[in-house]
Amino acid sequence: MTTGQTESTTDADLEWCYDAVHGVSRTFSITIDRLEEPMARHICIGYLLCRIADTIEDAGHIPPETQTELLAEYDRLLDPESAGSVGAFMEDVEPWIPEDRNDDWEVVAETPRVLRTFESLDEEPREIMREPVRELVDGMAMFTDRYATEGGLRLQTIEELEEYCWYAAGTVGTLITGLVARGTSQERATEMRENARSFALLLQLVNIAKDVQDDYHEENNVYLPAEWLAAEDVDVEAVTDEAHHGGVTNVINRVTGRAERYLDDAQRYLEVVPEQHGNRLSAWAIPYLLAVGTLRELRERPEDVVREGDVKVSRAEVFALLQQFEEGVSRSRLEELRRTMSERPLHQ
């Protein structure tokens, strides 16, 4: 293949990756739209690598032992020392890809393209990304294996929930921090790493608090700690039953309170994150502030999670927040925006 053909193929693959992220994640779509090159492509590809594993781990129709095997096989594809075969992985995963596949499964079906685009990156960002992605994949395999006899995840304690959040989101925070901290001062890089976990756990705990219905009915996973459900006399298999709405609402309130503990450290992460290599403050401040707004909604109407399965900030508020950043927002305004959005919708 000629160099021109290689570059053409890489450009087409990268364009596909950008389109794919817009299909699978509203949050990362907003983030990547605000990054510049080369950070935009690095975050885009790193996220898709993680999303492949996440989709397999969330698949309620795949037996847990098969999920574990597929994740282990995927991990070998990311290991430069392994002889893992993309063809063999695709042969094993394709029977589980739904015929009427959604955007998530489209990414899984295009695993060879995502990996090809990843391998086209320069060595430094590629190697920064590889370890945290593999940690995420290994962690998800560990959890599917741990609950293999349950048919889905049934987390028992708040400590186990935060362990899961680390693998699902903290590893992504490590990936992001590694990429944006290159070339910055040791002091700043250290402060970012110390607060990256809080930033990631905040976002993941908010998702868990608001997605109880979808997690159970679509993925057969219960992330709400069983010990907290038991304190409300709620069996984990009855987490969406109408009779237990009150008890589950109390647990959602506790998870929401846990997430709020990470707000200050997450904000500190934003206050020191450098704008270099195409990184921009707005790319991470917007998801943070959307989490603040979602926490407000969860505090005000937690029962809607179990009654309607739909607690999130309105499109009007999202638009109002985006408009704030179109006009330019300094780090000094983060506290003001956080205070406003914790009290009322921004567009009101």
C-alpha positions in Angstrom: 0.0 0.0 0.0 1.4 3.4 -0.9 1.8 6.2 1.7 -1.0 8.2 0.1 -3.4 5.3 0.4 -2.3 4.8 4.1 -2.9 8.5 4.9 -6.3 8.4 3.1 -7.4 5.3 5.0 -6.3 6.8 8.3 -8.1 10.1 7.6 -11.3 8.1 6.8 -11.0 6.0 9.9 -10.4 9.0 12.1 -13.5 10.7 10.6 -15.5 7.6 11.3 -14.3 7.6 14.9 -15.4 11.2 15.4 -18.9 10.4 14.0 -19.0 7.3 16.3 -18.4 9.2 19.5 -21.2 11.6 18.6 -23.5 8.6 18.4 -22.6 6.9 21.6 -22.0 9.6 24.2 -23.5 13.1 24.5 -21.0 14.0 27.2 -17.9 13.0 25.2 -19.4 14.5 22.1 -19.5 17.9 23.8 -16.0 17.4 25.1 -14.4 16.4 21.8 -16.1 19.3 20.0 -14.3 21.7 22.2 -10.9 20.1 22.0 -8.4 21.0 19.3 -5.8 18.7 17.6 -4.1 16.6 18.5 -6.0 16.2 21.9 -9.3 15.8 20.1 -8.2 12.7 18.2 -6.4 11.2 21.3 -9.4 11.6 23.5 -11.8 10.4 20.8 -9.9 7.2 20.1 -9.1 6.5 23.8 -12.8 6.8 24.6 -13.8 4.4 21.8 -11.3 1.8 23.0 -12.9 2.0 26.4 -16.4 2.0 24.9 -15.8 -1.4 23.2 -15.1 -3.0 26.5 -17.9 -1.2 28.3 -20.5 -2.4 25.7 -19.4 -6.0 26.1 -19.5 -5.7 29.9 -23.0 -4.1 29.8 -24.5 -6.7 27.5 -27.2 -8.5 29.4 -27.7 -11.0 26.6 -24.1 -12.4 26.8 -23.4 -15.0 29.4 -21.0 -13.7 32.1 -18.4 -16.3 31.4 -18.4 -15.3 27.7 -18.2 -11.6 28.6 -15.1 -12.4 30.7 -13.5 -14.4 27.9 -14.3 -11.7 25.3 -12.8 -9.0 27.5 -9.7 -11.0 28.1 -9.3 -11.6 24.4 -9.8 -7.8 23.8 -7.2 -7.0 26.3 -4.7 -9.2 24.4 -5.3 -7.1 21.3 -4.1 -4.1 23.3 -1.0 -5.8 24.6 2.0 -5.2 22.3 3.7 -8.3 23.8 0.7 -10.6 22.9 0.0 -12.4 19.7 -3.7 -11.7 20.0 -5.6 -11.7 16.7 -8.1 -9.1 15.7 -9.7 -11.6 13.3 -10.1 -14.2 16.1 -11.6 -11.6 18.4 -14.1 -10.5 15.8 -15.0 -14.1 15.0 -15.8 -14.6 18.7 -17.7 -11.4 19.3 -19.7 -11.2 16.1 -22.3 -13.9 17.1 -23.2 -11.6 20.0 -23.6 -8.4 18.0 -27.4 -7.8 17.7 -28.8 -7.8 14.2 -30.5 -4.5 14.8 -27.4 -3.0 16.4 -27.3 0.4 18.0 -24.4 2.9 17.9 -22.6 1.1 20.8 -22.6 -2.2 19.0 -21.6 -0.5 15.7 -18.4 0.6 17.5 -17.8 -3.0 18.6 -18.4 -4.2 15.0 -15.8 -1.7 13.9 -13.2 -2.8 16.5 -10.5 -3.4 13.7 -11.0 0.2 12.5 -10.7 1.7 16.0 -7.5 -0.4 16.7 -6.1 0.6 13.3 -6.6 4.3 14.1 -5.1 3.8 17.6 -2.0 2.2 16.1 -1.6 5.1 13.7 -1.0 7.6 16.6 2.4 8.8 17.6 4.1 6.5 20.1 4.0 8.8 23.2 0.2 9.4 23.3 -0.4 5.8 22.3 1.6 4.4 25.2 0.1 6.9 27.6 -3.3 5.6 26.6 -2.6 1.9 26.5 -2.1 1.2 30.2 -5.3 2.8 31.6 -7.4 1.3 28.8 -6.1 -2.1 29.6 -6.7 -1.5 33.3 -10.3 -0.7 32.5 -10.7 -3.8 30.4 -9.1 -6.0 33.1 -11.3 -4.5 35.8 -14.5 -5.1 33.8 -13.4 -8.7 33.2 -12.8 -9.1 37.0 -16.3 -7.9 37.8 -18.1 -10.0 35.1 -16.2 -13.0 36.5 -16.9 -12.0 40.1 -20.7 -12.1 39.4 -20.8 -14.8 36.8 -23.3 -16.9 38.8 -25.6 -13.9 39.2 -26.1 -13.2 35.5 -25.3 -9.5 36.0 -23.5 -7.3 38.5 -24.9 -7.0 42.0 -22.6 -4.7 43.9 -22.7 -5.3 47.6 -21.1 -2.3 49.4 -20.3 1.4 48.7 -16.6 0.4 48.7 -17.3 -2.1 45.9 -19.3 0.5 44.0 -16.4 2.9 44.1 -14.1 0.1 43.1 -16.2 -0.4 40.0 -16.4 3.3 39.4 -12.6 3.4 39.4 -12.4 0.8 36.6 -15.2 2.2 34.6 -14.3 5.9 34.9 -11.2 6.5 37.1 -9.1 4.7 34.5 -10.4 7.1 31.9 -9.5 9.9 34.2 -5.9 8.5 34.3 -5.8 8.4 30.5 -7.0 12.0 30.2 -4.6 13.3 32.8 -1.7 11.5 31.2 -2.4 13.1 27.9 -3.1 16.7 29.1 -0.3 16.8 31.7 2.6 16.2 29.2 5.2 18.9 29.5 3.5 20.7 32.5 5.2 21.3 35.8 5.7 18.4 38.2 3.7 20.2 40.8 0.7 20.8 38.6 0.8 17.2 37.2 0.9 15.8 40.7 -2.1 17.9 41.7 -4.0 16.8 38.7 -3.3 13.1 39.4 -4.4 13.6 43.0 -7.8 15.0 42.0 -8.4 13.0 38.8 -10.1 10.1 40.7 -12.6 12.6 42.3 -13.4 14.1 38.9 -14.1 10.6 37.5 -16.0 9.2 40.5 -18.2 12.3 40.5 -19.4 11.8 36.9 -19.8 8.0 37.3 -21.7 8.1 40.6 -24.1 10.7 39.0 -24.7 8.3 36.1 -25.4 5.4 38.5 -27.8 7.4 40.6 -29.9 8.5 37.6 -29.8 5.3 35.5 -31.1 2.7 37.9 -34.0 1.6 35.7 -31.9 1.3 32.5 -29.1 -0.4 34.3 -31.4 -3.1 35.6 -33.8 -3.6 32.7 -31.4 -3.2 29.8 -28.1 -4.5 31.3 -29.3 -6.7 34.2 -26.9 -4.8 36.5 -27.7 -3.3 39.9 -25.0 -0.8 41.0 -26.9 0.5 44.1 -25.1 -1.1 47.0 -27.0 -4.2 48.3 -26.2 -3.3 51.9 -28.0 0.1 51.4 -30.9 -1.5 49.7 -31.2 -4.1 52.5 -31.3 -1.3 55.0 -34.5 -0.2 53.2 -35.9 -3.8 53.0 -35.4 -3.8 49.2 -34.2 -7.0 47.5 -31.8 -6.3 44.6 -34.0 -8.1 42.2 -36.9 -5.8 43.1 -35.0 -2.6 42.7 -37.5 -1.2 40.1 -40.7 -2.6 41.7 -43.3 0.1 42.5 -43.7 -1.1 46.0 -40.1 -0.2 46.8 -39.9 3.2 45.2 -39.6 4.9 48.6 -36.7 2.7 49.7 -34.9 2.9 46.4 -35.3 6.7 46.4 -33.6 6.8 49.8 -30.6 4.8 48.4 -30.4 7.1 45.4 -30.2 10.0 47.8 -27.3 8.3 49.6 -25.5 7.7 46.3 -26.1 11.3 45.3 -24.7 12.5 48.6 -21.6 10.3 48.0 -21.1 12.0 44.6 -21.4 15.4 46.1 -18.3 14.6 48.3 -16.2 14.7 45.2 -17.3 18.1 43.9 -14.6 20.2 45.5 -11.7 18.0 44.4 -13.2 17.7 40.9 -13.3 21.5 40.7 -9.7 21.7 41.9 -8.8 19.4 39.0 -10.3 21.9 36.6 -8.5 24.8 38.2 -5.1 23.3 37.4 -5.7 21.4 34.1 -3.4 23.0 31.5 -4.6 24.2 28.1 -2.0 22.7 25.9 -1.7 20.0 23.2 -5.1 21.1 22.0 -6.7 20.8 25.5 -9.3 23.3 26.5 -10.8 24.0 29.9 -14.4 24.0 28.5 -14.0 20.4 27.4 -14.0 19.2 31.0 -15.8 22.1 32.8 -19.0 21.5 30.8 -19.4 17.8 31.9 -18.5 18.8 35.4 -21.2 21.5 35.5 -23.7 19.2 33.9 -23.1 16.8 36.7 -23.7 19.7 39.2 -27.0 20.3 37.5 -27.9 16.7 37.5 -27.2 16.4 41.2 -29.6 19.3 41.7 -32.3 17.5 39.8 -31.6 14.3 41.8 -31.9 16.1 45.1 -35.1 17.8 44.0 -36.9 14.8 42.4 -35.0 11.5 43.2 -38.3 9.6 42.9 -38.4 10.3 39.2 -35.5 7.9 38.7 -37.6 5.0 39.7 -41.0 6.3 38.5 -39.9 7.6 35.1 -36.3 6.6 34.7 -35.4 10.0 33.4 -33.6 12.6 35.6 -31.3 14.9 33.8 -30.9 18.6 33.0 -33.1 20.0 30.3 -31.9 20.7 26.8 -32.6 24.4 27.5 -30.1 24.3 30.4 -27.5 22.4 28.3 -27.8 25.1 25.6 -27.5 27.9 28.2 -24.4 26.3 29.6 -22.8 25.9 26.1 -23.6 29.5 25.4 -21.7 30.5 28.5 -18.6 28.9 27.1 -19.1 30.3 23.6 -18.6 33.7 25.3 -15.5 32.4 27.1 -15.4 31.3 30.8 -12.4 31.8 33.0 -11.4 29.4 35.8 -12.5 32.1 38.3 -16.1 31.8 37.1 -16.3 28.0 37.7 -17.3 28.5 41.3 -20.0 31.0 40.3 -21.5 28.7 37.7 -21.4 25.8 40.1 -23.2 27.7 42.8 -25.9 28.9 40.3 -26.5 25.4 38.8 -26.6 23.8 42.2 -29.5 26.1 43.1 -31.5 26.5 39.9 -31.5 25.7 36.2 -29.0 28.0 34.4 -31.5 29.2 31.8 -34.0 30.5 34.3 
